[in-house]
């Protein structure tokens, strides 16, 4: 369900940073700019509890009294991201500890650990106090738990964490015998005979931690984060009306967000800073690459929002320097979020803070508090948002899917054989699908996933399914038999759920699906000339790794063969038909150009051609709901471009009927009824 009846613009606001005389004027200026929602309170614990056990709500009561005179609505936050100084001084055991055993002392943020019994108790108290006091407040439409869980650090090594890890393992394995077996502790004499001998990863020679312990440690970090979020969620839900939502903002490492949403949230929100793409600049996608993260957010739940949307240049006083958005880019990035499924967009922040660590992390307004081009751009784009406001609750329409598996993602952090392949291939797939205008979803592997989840997609990619989940393999098999196209890449099928490599022929449990055995393989060095295969008379790029495929089934068709190396002429890509569908095994990492060739070979095309011809540097998306469907076209280039409409369509933003050649301005946006 969507908690928003219309697409909504908001902003992050910090009343504690400003003189109270500014509040009414700030809210008026927000409303004049089309902003109807604010987020408050995430770093304000001392404003509620300046001394242990002494609660005072008068400050935010006064602020909400001012808000009540407007029609602006509020997302209220629990303030647990920054425990107060009185707490960390009296109870230093709540502080987070890094791998080296160093405490993260007071003075920044996120300096606590989730498993401290004292911190969980203090969290419980402040959350319940706030929920009791503000739960029925008419201005509050939603709550945010904490702020950016697992940001800054996503690994925790306090004594409380080590103790909680042992409990986690006891529940997972039951006995030390089962644990020793799962982790292969007979290797290097790591066998445990008492639970007290078990710790989270610690420094070893060359930091060669037991990889199976490491995988369970990351699962534990995720479980700790979800548990902490659930602690607050369950308290809030006792006091909130049904129409008031609970969310938190992500996405950050070592959290299974699908589980978090299912167990501890109503939906997820994402903090979108496309400027990082402009800074990193390793590929020409730049800020467009943030649509990959928006797809991740979309893949956690039906409907999501943006809690922090970049509005100004970024930077802490000692961390990063980011450029200011060029004229038109704030509008572009807002529509980027909405086109990818967001029902609300909240800008960070209203006014740039004139003190503190984020002194250079600019908001809509600058230090001088004067109207500027950023405010004017938001004021103008808010008029456009009103014209598409009815799209709230509609769904992004995807034709392809990429499986996102947390076990494989986490295992890939330390598996040098397939981790680099995952990172390379996710970008290659994203770029190819974007440039071919084939809309895709990330589909997260969960225990509840069944074949119906995949059947809505024409093609499903599982880039490098190293850890084999038997239940998932069965779902994939049913998907293929029912007519689906399934494509996987190198290093698929050689580990069990504990990350061990069974003594079985690869790809384990899937040799019949592809009709192959993998009896040989090799990493491909960057300077190697052996990085190509022959497919349909042309060379295609096969980077990073080569699985050498041996067909063992007459139904297995060789699609491409390697061009050189000791395995020259051996199969590089195969296809096997099963039932009404087909499964492809691609023996390398997925490069953008090669993916495009593979898509054509598999007969997967855009579907956009019936509406328009759009250059590859523009993003397209379709959102469809009860009130109809809209086609979004986003120009990420700082230049004019041409769009060819193949039929007459109504431009939602202008109200005009348009056809033929359309000129789209730099960073421009088009929205058509279809």
FENPE-V234828 format. One record per residue. PHI is phi in whole degrees, 0 to 359 (none if undefined). D_CENTER is the distance of its C-alpha to the mean C-alpha in Angstrom with 2 decimals. Layout:
phi = [PHI/PHI]
d_center = [D_CENTER/D_CENTER]
This chain:
phi = [none/257/274/241/278/210/299/234/254/222/204/275/227/234/302/290/271/231/298/298/295/281/305/301/292/301/296/296/294/301/297/296/272/89/270/238/211/229/253/220/94/289/238/240/306/298/289/255/218/283/228/304/78/250/252/218/255/295/298/286/299/296/296/294/296/290/300/299/281/245/256/284/254/234/256/263/247/282/266/280/290/225/300/287/297/297/285/289/287/285/233/297/292/281/289/290/231/270/300/277/86/273/285/265/282/299/137/235/213/57/259/243/243/291/260/294/303/293/293/297/293/295/297/301/293/293/295/293/299/292/297/297/282/248/303/259/296/292/282/270/257/193/233/251/278/56/204/54/306/72/284/72/221/232/226/225/225/286/299/298/290/300/295/293/297/298/297/303/289/297/289/281/247/85/229/295/299/293/297/301/293/297/266/58/289/296/289/57/56/263/302/261/242/219/299/294/280/269/227/299/309/229/297/229/302/58/53/273/298/308/296/283/298/300/298/292/297/292/302/292/302/296/300/297/295/296/299/293/296/296/306/285/301/293/292/301/295/291/244/263/298/298/279/267/267/233/220/212/248/218/254/224/289/63/225/277/290/295/295/300/295/294/253/215/210/271/195/257/239/242/258/255/235/299/303/298/294/291/285/289/51/287/220/285/292/48/294/297/298/293/293/294/290/297/295/298/298/298/282/271/193/281/104/211/224/249/277/225/251/304/235/222/297/247/147/271/292/229/204/67/227/236/287/284/297/287/307/102/285/298/299/301/292/296/291/302/295/291/301/273/120/288/262/215/228/245/279/254/231/292/229/297/289/266/206/93/299/266/298/253/270/286/254/295/268/267/300/281/70/273/303/216/293/292/296/297/295/291/301/287/290/298/292/293/299/300/285/244/302/289/283/304/88/283/250/295/262/247/254/238/225/242/289/243/241/299/300/288/299/289/297/292/295/241/274/288/280/235/304/299/296/299/297/296/287/300/290/297/295/302/298/295/294/296/289/273/57/254/293/224/243/277/249/279/289/226/299/275/295/231/296/295/298/270/294/282/249/287/220/233/258/235/310/209/273/295/283/260/263/304/295/293/301/295/297/297/299/295/297/294/301/276/120/278/254/240/228/234/245/302/64/271/77/222/228/270/292/265/83/272/256/294/277/222/286/277/283/301/66/228/299/285/295/255/72/223/243/249/255/207/195/202/290/247/289/303/268/286/271/269/235/224/226/259/218/52/80/228/277/236/278/232/274/75/205/232/273/261/265/243/296/230/223/299/282/280/256/280/264/209/232/292/273/204/89/294/253/308/88/283/298/250/222/230/223/230/272/225/63/266/240/211/242/252/247/254/277/214/278/269/266/306/296/292/300/300/296/295/298/296/297/276/76/258/232/293/87/284/299/286/252/198/252/234/296/292/278/256/268/236/203/235/247/228/208/297/264/115/229/229/260/258/232/240/260/272/267/274/202/291/218/248/244/255/276/266/209/285/223/272/282/295/280/251/83/272/278/228/204/72/277/242/267/247/290/306/59/278/226/239/226/240/287/229]
d_center = [19.89/19.16/20.51/21.23/24.28/23.48/20.88/21.09/20.92/20.74/20.90/20.53/24.09/25.90/29.44/30.34/30.14/32.70/36.26/36.71/38.81/35.73/33.87/35.77/35.69/31.95/31.25/33.76/32.24/28.74/30.29/32.25/29.08/27.61/25.33/25.82/23.36/22.87/20.82/23.15/24.01/21.09/23.30/26.67/27.80/31.21/31.86/31.98/33.38/35.19/37.22/36.43/37.13/38.31/36.17/36.61/34.69/37.00/34.83/31.97/34.62/36.28/33.14/32.30/35.93/35.40/32.25/34.35/36.67/33.96/31.79/28.57/26.31/24.48/21.29/22.75/20.98/22.09/23.01/22.20/19.99/23.35/26.24/29.59/32.13/34.60/32.21/31.18/34.83/36.31/33.72/32.50/31.23/28.13/26.95/24.20/25.65/24.37/25.32/28.60/29.53/29.30/28.55/26.20/28.74/28.69/28.08/24.37/21.54/19.68/22.87/23.25/22.51/21.34/24.31/27.18/29.44/30.71/27.38/26.31/29.71/29.43/26.00/27.62/30.50/28.77/26.33/29.31/31.44/29.00/28.36/32.13/32.89/30.28/29.18/31.57/31.35/31.61/29.43/26.34/24.06/21.15/20.16/17.29/17.39/17.69/15.38/12.17/12.88/12.73/12.59/15.69/16.36/14.73/18.06/21.14/24.74/27.10/29.96/28.32/25.32/27.74/29.63/26.68/25.56/29.05/28.84/25.52/27.28/30.42/28.63/26.83/29.92/32.89/35.19/35.33/36.77/33.66/31.46/33.72/33.61/29.82/29.45/32.53/34.05/37.37/36.05/37.34/38.93/35.84/37.12/36.70/39.66/38.51/35.16/35.79/35.53/31.81/29.37/25.78/25.68/28.28/29.70/31.81/33.57/31.13/28.41/28.79/27.36/27.85/24.75/24.91/25.15/22.14/20.00/21.28/20.74/16.96/17.13/19.25/16.99/14.34/17.31/18.64/15.66/15.55/19.31/19.44/17.21/19.38/22.46/21.85/20.65/23.85/26.01/24.64/25.06/28.70/29.45/27.35/28.57/26.74/25.56/23.78/20.10/18.19/14.56/12.69/10.19/7.02/4.55/7.20/9.06/11.27/9.97/10.05/8.21/10.31/13.29/12.61/12.60/15.56/17.50/16.86/15.38/16.26/12.82/9.63/9.48/7.32/9.40/9.91/12.39/13.26/16.28/14.61/14.71/18.32/19.09/17.78/19.42/19.60/19.37/20.59/17.30/16.74/15.12/14.57/12.02/9.56/9.72/7.82/4.60/6.32/6.94/3.85/4.62/7.99/8.06/8.23/11.31/13.90/13.43/11.16/12.06/11.62/13.24/13.70/14.34/16.21/19.91/21.84/22.04/20.27/21.62/22.87/26.50/25.85/22.40/21.32/23.09/21.26/23.11/23.73/22.43/25.25/26.93/24.89/21.47/20.50/21.56/19.70/16.31/17.02/17.80/14.79/12.64/15.33/15.87/12.36/13.04/12.92/16.17/16.55/15.93/17.08/18.12/18.27/21.17/24.58/26.77/26.28/27.36/30.71/30.42/28.14/25.46/23.42/26.63/25.25/21.88/23.42/23.03/24.63/28.08/29.50/31.77/34.71/33.33/34.70/33.35/31.66/30.13/26.59/27.96/30.04/27.14/25.21/28.53/29.07/25.65/25.88/28.83/26.76/24.18/27.17/28.06/24.82/24.46/25.30/22.06/20.39/19.55/19.70/17.34/15.76/18.09/16.89/19.42/17.53/14.91/13.13/13.11/10.30/12.39/11.62/15.32/15.41/12.40/14.16/17.53/16.72/16.42/20.19/21.38/22.72/23.77/20.50/17.73/18.58/18.80/15.20/13.97/16.72/16.30/12.65/13.71/17.04/15.94/13.62/16.55/19.12/17.66/17.11/20.61/22.20/20.69/19.58/16.70/14.16/11.62/9.35/11.49/10.75/14.07/15.62/19.32/19.81/18.76/21.91/23.19/22.87/19.08/19.65/22.84/21.39/20.25/22.87/21.22/18.71/17.55/16.98/16.90/18.44/18.95/20.87/20.90/22.64/22.02/25.30/24.03/21.35/24.11/26.24/23.69/23.34/27.12/27.62/25.23/27.26/30.54/29.69/29.24/25.70/24.94/22.98/22.26/21.39/21.87/23.82/23.79/23.11/24.96/26.50/25.11/25.44/23.08/24.40/23.73/27.46/29.06/31.56/34.88/34.08/34.01/30.64/28.50/29.28/29.54/28.79/31.92/33.26/30.14/30.52/34.19/33.87/34.37/32.73/35.60/34.75/31.86/31.39/29.03/29.78/30.55/29.39/33.02/33.93/35.45/34.53/31.19/32.26/33.18/35.48/34.22/36.39/38.55/35.90/34.17/30.42/28.30/27.33/25.78/25.15/26.47/28.99/29.53/33.11/33.41/36.60/37.17/38.92/38.94/41.00/38.22/35.98/36.17/35.70/33.60/33.71/35.59/35.18/37.37/38.50/38.54/40.48/38.62/39.50/39.86/37.73/35.08/31.67/30.16/31.53/31.23/32.62/33.28/33.12/34.19/33.03/30.00/29.35/27.32/26.82/26.60/25.64/27.03/24.93/21.56/20.38/21.54/20.95/24.67/25.22/22.47/24.26/27.49/26.15/24.88/28.36/30.00/28.11/29.06/25.61/25.84/24.15/26.09/25.83/29.35/31.07/29.82/29.50/29.51/26.72/26.48/23.60/22.55/21.71/18.63/19.58/18.08/19.92/19.35/22.02/23.32/26.68/27.73/27.27/24.93/24.00/23.27/21.32/22.29/20.76/22.72/20.92/24.29/26.81/29.48/30.88/30.06/31.63/30.29/32.69/32.69/34.32/35.27/36.06/33.15/32.88/30.90/29.31/29.19/32.87/34.37/36.09/36.62/35.70/36.36/36.99/35.78/33.43/32.93/29.53/29.59/27.46/23.91/25.23/23.81/25.57/25.08/27.50/28.58/28.73]
